Amino acid sequence: MNSTRVRLWDAERHSSYVRDRDGALEKRVDVREGTSVARDIDAIWPTLASDERAALEYLLLTGAKSCVARCSEDLLSRLVSKGLLIWPPGVRPVLTDDLITTFLIPPALLTALDARRDLLLPPNGEREQAIHDAAKRFGDQFTPLITAETPDPFTSAPL
């Protein structure tokens, strides 16, 4: 019996698969590291709502790389959707409204914001008052985790 077989996998499909896979991996690494957002921060910063800027300023003022809040926190979820914060690996906003998790500033974005610290934050003499005001404003929404208390989840060794 002589029949023609339809090939389900060929060189063209393989190269398309590899391109799609590599593109998805690059995008995932970019989101985790925050490189594209860090590169465009000067254009992104003015477009942020005032509460979004204030939340990021609060984290910078306290020296926090991350904060703790409910997964359903609207302010932080908006920052996640814009790539300015990320959830730790394995956390996704599916059926987690009542759960508490950490929100992390991507490493490249933290470096970019830290380089602009003097432009974004109040002068040194006013920083303590700014921290106090921000703590009152955001105290019921999220709690910053000070850098010395939290290991970097991207560079720390697994337990």
GIFENQUI-V814887 format. One record per residue. N is the residue number from 1. RES is the residue in one letter. SS is DSSP state (alpha for helix, beta for strand, coil for the rest). PHI is phi as a letter, one per 20 degrees, with the letter a starting at -180 (* if undefined). Layout:
N;RES;SS;PHI
N;RES;SS;PHI
//
This chain:
1;M;coil;*
2;N;coil;d
3;S;coil;c
4;T;coil;e
5;R;coil;e
6;V;coil;e
7;R;coil;e
8;L;coil;e
9;W;coil;c
10;D;coil;c
11;A;alpha;f
12;E;alpha;f
13;R;alpha;f
14;H;alpha;f
15;S;alpha;f
16;S;alpha;f
17;Y;alpha;f
18;V;alpha;f
19;R;alpha;f
20;D;alpha;f
21;R;alpha;f
22;D;alpha;f
23;G;alpha;f
24;A;alpha;f
25;L;alpha;f
26;E;alpha;f
27;K;alpha;f
28;R;alpha;f
29;V;alpha;f
30;D;alpha;f
31;V;alpha;f
32;R;alpha;f
33;E;alpha;e
34;G;coil;m
35;T;alpha;f
36;S;alpha;f
37;V;alpha;f
38;A;alpha;f
39;R;alpha;f
40;D;coil;d
41;I;alpha;f
42;D;alpha;f
43;A;alpha;e
44;I;alpha;f
45;W;alpha;g
46;P;coil;f
47;T;coil;e
48;L;coil;f
49;A;coil;f
50;S;alpha;f
51;D;alpha;f
52;E;alpha;f
53;R;alpha;f
54;A;alpha;f
55;A;alpha;f
56;L;alpha;f
57;E;alpha;f
58;Y;alpha;f
59;L;alpha;f
60;L;alpha;f
61;L;alpha;f
62;T;alpha;e
63;G;coil;m
64;A;beta;e
65;K;beta;e
66;S;beta;b
67;C;beta;b
68;V;beta;d
69;A;beta;a
70;R;beta;f
71;C;coil;g
72;S;coil;e
73;E;coil;f
74;D;alpha;f
75;L;alpha;g
76;L;alpha;f
77;S;alpha;f
78;R;alpha;f
79;L;alpha;f
80;V;alpha;f
81;S;alpha;f
82;K;coil;e
83;G;coil;n
84;L;coil;e
85;L;coil;c
86;I;beta;c
87;W;beta;e
88;P;coil;f
89;P;coil;g
90;G;coil;n
91;V;coil;e
92;R;coil;c
93;P;coil;e
94;V;coil;d
95;L;coil;l
96;T;coil;c
97;D;coil;g
98;D;coil;e
99;L;coil;e
100;I;beta;d
101;T;beta;b
102;T;beta;e
103;F;beta;d
104;L;beta;d
105;I;coil;e
106;P;coil;g
107;P;alpha;g
108;A;alpha;f
109;L;alpha;f
110;L;alpha;f
111;T;alpha;f
112;A;alpha;f
113;L;alpha;f
114;D;alpha;f
115;A;alpha;f
116;R;coil;d
117;R;alpha;g
118;D;alpha;f
119;L;alpha;f
120;L;alpha;e
121;L;coil;d
122;P;coil;f
123;P;coil;g
124;N;alpha;g
125;G;alpha;f
126;E;alpha;d
127;R;alpha;f
128;E;alpha;f
129;Q;alpha;f
130;A;alpha;f
131;I;alpha;f
132;H;alpha;f
133;D;alpha;f
134;A;alpha;f
135;A;alpha;f
136;K;alpha;f
137;R;alpha;f
138;F;alpha;d
139;G;coil;g
140;D;coil;e
141;Q;coil;d
142;F;beta;b
143;T;beta;c
144;P;beta;f
145;L;beta;d
146;I;beta;f
147;T;alpha;g
148;A;alpha;f
149;E;alpha;e
150;T;coil;c
151;P;coil;f
152;D;coil;f
153;P;coil;f
154;F;coil;e
155;T;coil;d
156;S;coil;f
157;A;coil;f
158;P;coil;f
159;L;coil;f
//
